[in-house]
Amino acid sequence: MTAFMIAGGGTGGHIFPALALGEALLEKDPQARVVFVGTRYGMEQHIIPQTGRELRYLPMRGLLGKSLWQKLGLIWRLPVSMLLSLIWILKLRPRVLVGVGGYASLPLLITAALMGRPVVIQEQNAFPGLANRLLSRWARVALLGFVEAKDLLRCPSIDTGNPVRGDFYQLPDWQENRRQILILGGSQGASCLNEYTPGALMRQLESRFSVLHQCGRGHREAVLKRYENAAFTVEVVEFIDDLPAVLSQTRCVISRAGASTISELKAARVPAILVPFARATHDHQTHNARSLVSLGAAILIAESQLVEKLDSALALVNDNGRLSDMAASFQGTPDNSSALCAEVILAVARGESLSTYLERADHVSQD
């Protein structure tokens, strides 16, 4: 049995591409074994087990925002994590080990590289995270969500697009009789959307519409209170387990602009009002958002202008013609990013060089 290990996590932005990769690998090789590796401190501990996939935990923790004492814990966490990684690699004998970003990917992939095992990284953003920048010195290839990332990585790269689970592509086309407005702050919620969106919706939204607001863990009661006396139906949830099902009923999304979210909206073909996270590294969420704006599928509002511009932007909700045009602008966008990523990983598993793979795969471009 061919085995693959996919490591990373922390937020949904890393976890959902990992799941999409695993799904695509199993579609191409149903007999394969896909093992996910994360930590008990990230969202993977909640999300991956619900899918029935195998998840193993490393005792790693992130460093950002931690006390000096917690940071000193890395002195034992890293070697213990690398020892566990060594044991797992020797037992499972994975053909390829894939990193999708996040601190959880470092011990496994560094150990794999030291053992001479094939390493592949998948980078969701235009500006690569620290883990993937470090791992790129050992990776055979990087699978890019945005081609701009290539200049900051040390390994060869392929512009595959971000992997997205297949059920997003199978959703029905947008229909003007949809009434649900979805507020999507990412897997951890977005404080500015939680704070300002309820008031704007209550001023602008007619009673015939409904709102589903994903607020992030620990914020539900506060957000629900902001919708008191709303004329429309409101549901506030901390997390959405089945986003494709929700998007199939959604008229318009108000959302952050994480790379995975952008890729999922593109696959689901739902119009959006995007509010990029202002403190994202190198403002990469604004770059992500512009990929939909350039299609004509989204409106972009800078976080600093949210209070000023959100009310007027919400006029979009009542404009069937414009929403229909925005949804139609998705037509012709690629729908095979997950399959392309899986093909490259399988080529690495077969021992093919990147140049050999590209010679016979004229639908993929090398960067």
C-alpha positions in Angstrom: 0.0 0.0 0.0 1.3 3.4 -1.0 1.4 5.9 1.9 1.5 9.7 2.0 1.8 12.0 4.9 0.4 15.5 4.9 1.5 17.8 7.7 0.5 21.3 8.8 -2.4 23.0 10.4 -3.4 25.6 13.0 -6.1 27.4 11.0 -8.6 26.3 8.3 -6.4 28.0 5.7 -3.9 25.2 6.1 -6.3 22.4 7.1 -8.8 22.5 4.2 -6.2 22.5 1.4 -4.6 19.5 3.2 -7.9 17.7 3.2 -8.5 18.5 -0.4 -5.0 17.1 -1.3 -5.8 13.9 0.6 -9.1 13.6 -1.2 -7.5 14.1 -4.6 -4.7 11.5 -3.9 -7.3 8.9 -2.8 -9.4 9.6 -5.9 -6.3 8.8 -8.1 -5.2 5.9 -5.9 -8.1 4.5 -3.8 -5.7 1.9 -2.2 -3.4 4.6 -0.8 -3.1 5.5 2.8 -3.1 9.2 3.6 -2.0 10.2 7.1 -2.4 13.7 8.4 0.0 15.2 11.0 -0.9 18.2 13.2 -1.0 19.2 16.8 -3.6 19.3 19.6 -3.4 23.1 19.6 -4.7 23.8 16.2 -8.2 23.5 14.6 -7.1 20.2 12.9 -7.9 18.4 16.1 -11.6 19.3 15.6 -11.9 19.3 11.8 -9.9 16.3 10.5 -11.4 13.6 12.8 -14.9 14.6 11.6 -13.9 13.5 8.1 -12.9 10.1 9.3 -9.3 10.6 8.1 -6.3 9.4 10.1 -4.6 12.2 12.2 -1.5 12.0 14.3 -0.4 14.6 16.8 3.0 16.2 17.4 3.7 18.1 20.7 4.6 21.3 18.8 3.3 24.7 19.6 3.5 28.0 17.7 5.7 30.8 19.1 3.7 34.0 18.1 2.1 35.6 21.1 3.5 33.1 23.6 5.3 33.9 26.8 9.1 33.3 27.2 8.4 30.2 29.3 6.2 28.8 26.6 8.8 29.6 23.9 11.4 27.8 25.9 9.3 24.7 25.6 10.5 24.4 22.0 13.8 23.1 23.4 12.1 19.8 24.2 9.1 19.9 21.8 11.1 20.0 18.6 13.4 17.0 19.3 10.5 15.0 20.7 8.5 15.8 17.6 11.3 14.9 15.3 11.8 11.6 17.1 8.1 10.8 16.7 8.4 11.8 13.0 11.3 9.4 12.6 9.4 6.5 14.1 6.3 7.2 11.9 8.4 7.5 8.7 10.2 4.3 9.4 6.9 2.4 10.1 4.7 3.9 7.4 7.4 4.3 4.7 5.6 7.2 3.0 6.4 7.7 -0.7 6.0 11.5 -0.3 5.6 13.9 2.6 3.7 17.0 2.0 3.8 20.3 4.0 0.8 22.7 3.8 2.2 25.4 6.1 2.1 26.0 9.8 4.5 25.1 12.6 3.2 21.5 12.7 4.7 20.8 9.3 8.3 21.6 10.4 9.4 18.6 12.5 8.0 15.9 10.1 9.4 17.5 6.9 12.8 18.4 8.3 13.1 14.8 9.6 12.0 13.5 6.2 14.5 15.7 4.4 17.4 14.5 6.7 16.4 10.9 5.9 16.4 11.6 2.1 12.7 11.2 1.7 10.8 13.2 -1.0 9.3 16.4 0.4 6.7 18.6 -1.4 5.3 21.8 -0.1 1.9 23.5 -0.9 1.8 27.3 -0.5 -1.6 28.9 -0.4 -0.6 32.6 -0.4 1.3 35.0 -2.6 3.7 35.6 0.3 4.9 32.2 1.7 4.7 31.6 5.4 7.8 31.0 7.5 7.4 27.2 7.6 7.3 26.8 3.8 10.1 29.3 3.3 12.3 27.2 5.6 11.2 23.9 4.1 11.7 25.0 0.5 15.4 24.4 0.7 14.7 20.7 0.9 11.5 20.4 -1.2 11.5 18.7 -4.6 8.7 21.1 -5.7 6.3 23.7 -4.4 2.7 23.7 -5.5 1.6 27.3 -5.7 -1.8 28.9 -5.1 -0.4 32.2 -6.4 2.6 32.3 -8.8 4.1 35.3 -7.1 5.3 33.1 -4.2 7.9 31.5 -6.4 10.5 34.2 -5.9 10.5 33.7 -2.2 11.0 29.9 -2.3 14.3 28.0 -2.9 12.8 25.0 -4.8 11.3 24.6 -8.2 7.6 25.4 -8.3 4.4 24.7 -10.3 1.5 27.1 -10.5 -1.3 24.6 -9.7 -3.7 26.8 -7.9 -4.9 26.0 -4.4 -6.4 22.6 -3.8 -10.2 22.7 -3.1 -12.4 19.8 -2.1 -14.4 18.4 -4.9 -17.8 19.1 -3.4 -17.3 22.9 -3.9 -17.1 22.3 -7.7 -20.4 20.3 -7.8 -22.6 23.1 -6.4 -25.5 24.3 -8.6 -25.2 27.6 -10.4 -26.2 30.8 -8.6 -29.9 31.6 -8.6 -31.5 35.0 -8.0 -34.1 33.4 -5.6 -31.5 32.8 -3.0 -32.1 34.8 0.1 -29.2 33.9 2.5 -26.4 36.4 3.2 -23.3 34.6 4.6 -20.8 36.4 6.9 -17.6 34.4 6.7 -14.7 35.5 8.9 -12.4 32.6 8.3 -12.0 29.6 10.7 -11.1 31.9 13.6 -13.6 34.6 12.9 -12.9 38.3 12.1 -13.4 40.9 14.8 -14.2 43.8 12.4 -16.9 41.8 10.6 -18.3 40.7 14.0 -18.4 44.2 15.2 -19.6 46.3 12.2 -21.5 43.9 9.9 -24.6 43.3 12.0 -25.4 47.1 12.3 -24.9 47.6 8.5 -27.1 44.6 7.7 -29.8 45.8 10.0 -29.8 49.2 8.3 -29.8 47.9 4.8 -31.4 44.4 4.7 -35.0 43.7 4.0 -37.0 41.2 6.0 -37.2 38.8 3.1 -33.5 38.0 3.5 -31.8 35.9 6.1 -28.3 36.0 7.6 -25.9 33.2 8.6 -22.9 34.7 10.5 -19.9 32.6 11.2 -18.2 34.4 14.1 -15.3 32.2 15.4 -15.0 30.5 18.7 -16.1 32.3 21.8 -17.9 35.2 20.1 -21.4 33.9 19.5 -23.2 35.6 22.3 -21.7 39.0 21.7 -22.4 38.8 17.9 -26.0 37.5 18.5 -26.6 40.5 20.8 -25.7 42.9 18.0 -28.5 41.4 15.9 -31.2 42.1 18.5 -34.4 43.3 16.9 -33.3 42.5 13.4 -36.1 42.4 10.9 -34.7 39.3 9.2 -33.9 35.8 10.3 -30.4 35.5 11.9 -28.3 32.5 12.8 -24.9 33.0 14.4 -22.5 30.0 14.6 -18.9 29.7 15.7 -17.9 27.4 12.8 -19.5 26.0 9.7 -19.0 22.2 9.3 -20.4 21.9 5.8 -19.5 25.1 3.9 -20.4 23.7 0.4 -23.9 23.0 1.6 -24.2 26.5 3.0 -22.7 28.1 -0.1 -25.3 26.3 -2.3 -28.0 28.4 -0.6 -26.0 31.7 -0.4 -26.9 34.8 -2.3 -23.8 36.8 -1.4 -20.8 36.4 0.9 -19.2 39.0 3.1 -15.8 37.6 3.9 -12.1 37.9 4.8 -9.8 37.1 1.9 -7.7 34.2 3.0 -6.3 32.2 0.1 -8.4 29.1 0.8 -11.5 31.1 1.2 -10.9 32.8 -2.2 -10.3 29.4 -3.9 -13.5 28.0 -2.4 -15.6 31.0 -3.4 -14.2 30.7 -6.9 -15.1 27.0 -7.0 -18.6 27.6 -5.6 -19.2 30.6 -7.9 -20.7 32.8 -5.3 -20.5 36.7 -5.5 -18.6 38.3 -2.6 -17.8 41.5 -0.7 -14.3 41.0 0.5 -12.6 42.7 3.5 -8.9 41.7 3.6 -7.2 41.3 7.0 -5.2 44.6 7.3 -2.4 43.1 9.2 -1.7 40.1 7.0 1.9 39.7 6.1 2.8 41.8 3.1 -0.9 42.5 2.8 -1.3 39.2 1.0 -5.1 39.1 1.6 -5.6 42.2 -0.5 -3.7 40.5 -3.3 -5.9 37.4 -2.9 -9.0 39.5 -3.1 -8.0 41.2 -6.3 -7.9 37.9 -8.0 -11.7 37.8 -7.7 -12.2 41.5 -8.2 -10.3 41.3 -11.5 -12.8 38.6 -12.7 -15.7 40.9 -11.8 -16.9 38.5 -9.1 -16.2 40.5 -5.9 -16.2 44.0 -4.4 -13.1 44.9 -2.3 -13.4 47.1 0.9 -10.2 47.9 2.8 -10.6 47.2 6.5 -9.9 50.8 7.3 -12.8 51.9 5.2 -15.3 49.2 6.3 -17.5 51.5 8.4 -17.5 54.1 5.7 -18.3 51.9 2.7 -20.1 48.7 3.9 -23.6 50.3 3.9 -23.3 51.4 0.3 -21.7 48.1 -0.8 -24.7 46.2 0.6 -26.9 47.7 -2.2 -25.4 44.8 -4.1 -27.7 42.4 -2.1 -30.8 43.8 -3.8 -29.4 44.0 -7.3 -30.3 40.7 -9.0 -28.7 41.7 -12.3 -25.4 42.6 -10.9 -25.2 39.6 -8.7 -26.1 37.4 -11.7 -23.3 39.0 -13.7 -20.8 38.5 -10.9 -21.7 34.8 -10.6 -21.4 34.4 -14.3 -17.9 35.9 -14.3 -16.7 32.7 -12.7 -17.4 30.7 -15.8 -14.2 29.3 -17.4 -12.1 29.4 -14.2 -10.0 26.3 -13.7 -11.6 23.5 -11.7 -8.8 21.0 -11.4 -6.3 22.4 -9.0 -6.6 19.5 -6.5 -6.1 17.0 -9.3 -3.1 18.8 -10.6 -1.5 18.9 -7.1 -2.2 15.2 -6.7 -0.6 14.4 -10.2 2.6 16.2 -9.2 2.8 14.5 -5.9 2.3 11.1 -7.6 4.9 12.0 -10.1 7.4 12.7 -7.2 6.3 9.3 -5.7 7.3 7.6 -8.9 10.7 9.2 -8.8 10.1 11.5 -11.9 12.0 14.7 -12.2 10.1 17.9 -12.5 11.3 18.4 -16.0 10.1 14.9 -17.0 6.7 15.5 -15.5 6.3 18.8 -17.3 7.3 17.4 -20.6 4.3 15.0 -20.6 1.9 17.4 -18.7 1.3 20.3 -21.1 -1.6 21.5 -19.0 0.7 22.6 -16.2 3.2 25.4 -16.5 6.6 25.6 -14.8 7.7 28.8 -13.0 
